[in-house]
Amino acid sequence: MPRLPAPRVLATGLALCFASDAIAQQVQHPLDISACVGLENDAQRLQCYDNTARRSQPGPEAADAAAAQARADVAAQPEVLDAITLGGSMFQVEADNRQVDAIANVGKGSLLDSRWELARDSKLGLFNFRVYKPLYLLPAFWTSDVNDTPSSPNPDNTVTGPQSLDSLETKFQISFKTKAVENLFGDNGDIWMGYTQSSRWQTYNGDESRPFRETNYEPEVLLVFRNGYSLPGGWSGRMSAIGINHQSNGRGDPLSRSWNRLMFNFGFDRENWALVARPWVHLKDGSDDDNPDIADYMGRGDVTLMHVRGDHRFTMMGRHSLRGGDESRGALQFDWGFPIHPTFRNFRGHLQVFHGYGESLIDYNHKATYIGLGISLQDWL
């Protein structure tokens, strides 16, 4: 199949971006619920109620202020601090309990709190399945450079002959998480288990029986802690975590690719912005490693910046090898979730643009540009 010209795909994607943004700017957001009554269309009226209710929900500012005041009160009363940290609940008065509750609810209502149940009153219990990473289906996923001869420094993992692959395929991703342990250390420290699976399907390659070109499986376990410290610019440190991550494509040689990582997560947010930094350590498998140099291409850490603007969700991810010179490699990925129509309020349009190394495991040392367009059920936030 002939490759789609990059300029045409980029121009189409940009046109869709500007058109959708213009439509979004024309949507009126009522200041109170009475403005919704006059809407005749049921779907528009329901969306109006949802938007109004969402704006009326309290943000994290009040919880942060209460926690800061409680910490100041405790610090000013050493005997109260001793009662809280040493004496246990038997010696705490009602006022002291309120201070403890305020400190434990720091960040309640923030973007990261809504996804990780960080505040004490945000916790929903164990084994409730929740969306983790974005869920999307991209029927059009195009690449500028097909990797038809995947290679690795391990000769057992190098393809000797070219594969017959199309530049246009379908990509989709599912991802969920569940909390297995809650409050491991007092009223903090939750263990989450997550699973993410993404597939690249040669949907339009009828000559090769439309094979699944690559599927990546990613289970992980994270120990997540609530934080509550302030940073310049209105940012707050909300969470930190440590965990183990395994990622593989479940294939035999020469197409087998996998790696294990010790992960560290640090999450920050402010108003309608969130940022998550994830440095990691590659845990090598020894001399028979499928891809011993994978960290030199897929990086030793990534940073993801997320922004909510009305019904739009913007995400930018960057990762890097943390090396200089010829070993300076990495990738950037931009995702945009945008409203389609009030009737389909559970779905968003989804645009994804990736450039760099490692769009998938089989392409870990292959550099290319990818552009995808489709729908999403859930974004990062």
N, C-alpha and C positions, 0 to 999 in steps of 0.2 A: 504494500500500500504506500502511495507517495506521502511524504511528510507534509504537514500543514506549514505554510510559511509563517515564521515567527512574527513578523510585523502585523500580519492580518489577525492572528490570535490576540496579540497584545492590544491592537486597536479595538477589537471587539470587546475585550475585557474592560478596557478603560471607558469605552462608551457606555457599557452597562453600569460601571461604577458611577459615572457622572449622572446618568439618567435616574438611577435609583436614589442618589443623594438629593437630586432636585425634587423628586416626588416626596421624599421624606420631609424636606423642608416645608412642603405645602400642607402637611398634616398638622392640624391644630391640636394642641394638648391642653385640655381644659384645666382651669385652676381649681374647680370644685366639681362635685359629682352632679350638680344640677344641670351642668352644660351637656351632659350625656343624654338627658331625657328626650330632647327633641330629635335625636337621630332615629330615622325610620328603619334603616337597615339593621337587622338583628346582630350580624357579625360586627359591624362597626360600633354599635352601641355597647356590646360586650367588651370589645377591645378598649373602648373609651373608659368603661368602668375599671378594667384591669390597669390601664395606665394611671388613672387617678389614684387608685388604691396603692399602686407601687410608689408613687411620689409621696404619699402620706405616711409611709412606713418610716419609723425613726432610723436615722443613720447611726454610725458608731460614735459620733461626737459626744453625745450625752454619756454613753458608757465609758468612754475614755476619760472624760472629765471627772466622773464619779470615782473611777479607779485611781486617778492621780490624786484626788482629794483624800481618798481612803488611805493611800500609801503615805501621804504627808501626815495625816492624823496618827497613823500607827507609828511612824518614825518619831513623832513628837511625844509619844507616850511609851517609854520603854517597858513599863509594866504591862501594857496591853500587848506589845510585841511578844513579851515573854509568855503571856497567857496563850497567845495564838500559836506560837511555834513550839512551846514546851508543855503547856498545861493541858492541852486538848480541850474539847468542847465543854467539859465539866466546869471549867473555870471561866468560860467566856460569857460576858453579858450580852444582852440583845444588841446593843450598839456595836459591840465588837463583831458579832456575827454579820451585821450589815456591812461592816468594813471588809470582812473576808469575802462576802458575796460580791461586793463592788469590784474588788481586785480580780476575782475569778471571772467576772463578766466583761473585762476589758475587751474592746473591739467588737462587742456584740452588734450585729447588723452590718459589719463590714463585708466587702466582697469575698475575702478569703474565709471569713467566718461562715458565710453561707455555704461554702463548698466543703469545709473541713470540720464543722461543728466545734469550733475552738472555744467559745465562751461556755461557761457552765450551763447557762439556761438554753443554749443552742443545741445541746447534745440530744440525739434522738434514739439512743440505745444501740444495741448490737445487731449485726447481721441484717441491716437494712441496705439493700442494693441501691447504689447511687451512680449516676453518670460520673465518669472520671475525666478522661480526655474527650475532645469533640467527637460526636457521632455524625458521620456524613456519608453521602453517596455522590461521587463525581462521575457521571456517565462519560464526560469528555475530559480526559487527562492526557495531555500531549507533552512529549519531550523533544528537545532540540537535538538530542544525540542518543540513539538507541545503543545500549550496552549489549551487543550480541556475542561478545567473547569475554565473559567475566573471568577475572584472574585474581591470584593471591600469591604472596611469596612462598606459600606451601604448594609444591608442584602437584600434590594430590587434589588441590582445590582450584585448578586452572583448566578452563574449557579449551580444548584443542581445536575445535571447529566452530564456525559462526552459527548462531541460531537464527531462525527466520522469525523476526519479530516486527510488529508494527509500531510506529511512533505514536499512534493514538490508541488508548485503552481506557478501561474503567478502573477507578480506585474507590475503595470504601473502607471505613474504619468503624469498629465498635470498641467501646471501652467502659468498664464499670469498676467500682470499688465497694468494699464493705468494711465496717469496723468490727474487728474481732475481739479487741480488749479495750476497755475504757477506764480512764483514770488509774493508770498503772502506778503513778507516783502521786499519792494524795488526790488532788483534784485536777491533775494534769498528766499528760502522756497517754496517747491512744495508739493502738496498733491497727493499721489499715492494711488490707490486702487488695491489690489492684490487678486488673488484667486488661491488656489492650491487644487488639488484633487488626492489622491492616493488610489489604490485599490489592494486588495489581492484576487485573484480568484482561487478557487480550480478546475483548468482546467482539471486535470487528475483524479478527484474523481467522476467517473461515477456512483458509487453506491449511491451517495448522490445528483445526478442530477447536479453536477458541480456548486455549489453555490458560490456566492461572499462572502467570509468569513468576510471581513472587508473593508470598504471604509471610508476614513477620508476626511472631507470637512473643508477647512481653508480659510475663507475670512478675510481680514485685511485692515486697513487704516493706512497710514504712512505720517507724516509730515517730509520731508527730507530737510536738510540744507547742502549747500556746505561749506566745510572747506578747509583750505589751509596752514596748519602749518607743520613744519618739525620736524622729530624725528630722534634719533640716528640710524645709520645703513642704511641710505638712505631711510628710510620709510617716508611717508607723510600721515598726517591725511586728508582724502578726504571728508568724510561725517559724519553726525550724524542725528539721526531721533528719533521720538517718535510716538507711535501708539497704536492701539487697535487690538488685534488678537483673533478671536474665532475659536475653533477647536472642531468638534464633529463628531460622526459616524452616526448620523441620525437614530438610532435604538431605539426601545422601551425596557423597562425593561424585563429581567435583563441584557441585553447586551448594554444598553445605556451608553455612555461615552462622556464627554465634559468638556471643561474648557475655561475660558476667561483670557486673560493676557494683562497687560499694558507693552508694549515693548519699549526698548531703544536700538538703533542700533549705532554702532561706526565702521566706515570703514576706512581701511588703505591700501596703496599699495606701491609697489616699483618695477620698471621694470616689470617682468613677474610674480610677486607675488601679492596676495591680501589677506587681513585678515579682517573678520567681527566679532565683538564681540556683543552679544545680551543678556544682563541681562534683566530679566523680573520679574514682580510681579503677582502672581496668585490672581485673583479676585474671591474669593470663593462665592458659591451660597447659603450658609447657611446650615441648618440641612438636607435638602433634596439633597445635592450635590451627584452626581453620583459617584464621586471618590475624596473624600475630601483630600486624602493623595497623590494626583498625583504629586505634586511638589517634594515630597520626593523620587520619582523614576525617573520622566522625567526631573527633574532638575529645577534650578532657573536661568539658563543662559546657553548659548552655545557659542562656538568659532569655526569658519569655516576658514580654511586656504586653499587657492586655488593657483595652480601653472600651468602656461602655458609653455609647452616645445615642440616647433614645432607644430605639429598637435595633440599633446596629451594634455589632461586636467586631472589634478590630484586634488582631493579635500579630505581633512580630517576634519571631524566634531567631536567635543567633547563637551559633556554637563555633568553637575554635579549638585547634590543636594545642594552643598555648605554647607554640614554638615559633621561631623566627626564620627568616631566610626562605630557602626552598621548602622547608617543612611547615611554613605558615599556610595552613589550610582550614577550611571551615565551610559553613553554609548559612544562608538566610532563608527564612520562610515567612511569608505574609498570608494571613487568612482574614477574610472579611465575610461575616454573616450579616445578611441584609433582609429586611422584610419583603415578602412577595406580595401578599394580599391579606386583608383582614380575615377573609374566610379561611385561610390556611395559616392561622396564627401559631400553630405548633411546628411549622416548618419555616426555615429561612433559606433564601438563596445563599450559595456558598462559593466564594472565589478563593483559590489557593494558588500562590506563586512560590516556587522553590528555585533557588540557584545555589549550586555548590556541590560538595561531595556528600554521598551517602543518603540519597532520598529513600533508599531501602537498603537492607543488609547486603543483598547481592550486588548492589551498586556502591558499596562503601568507599571504594577507591576510584569511582567514576564520577567525573564532573560534568554536569549538564544543567539545563534550565527546564523546569516543568511548570505547566499551567493547567489548572483543573477548574471546572465549573460544574456545579450541581446544586444539591440541597443538603441542609443539615438539620438535625433534630435538636442538637445541643452543642453549644460552644464551650469554651473554657469557663465562662462566667454566666 
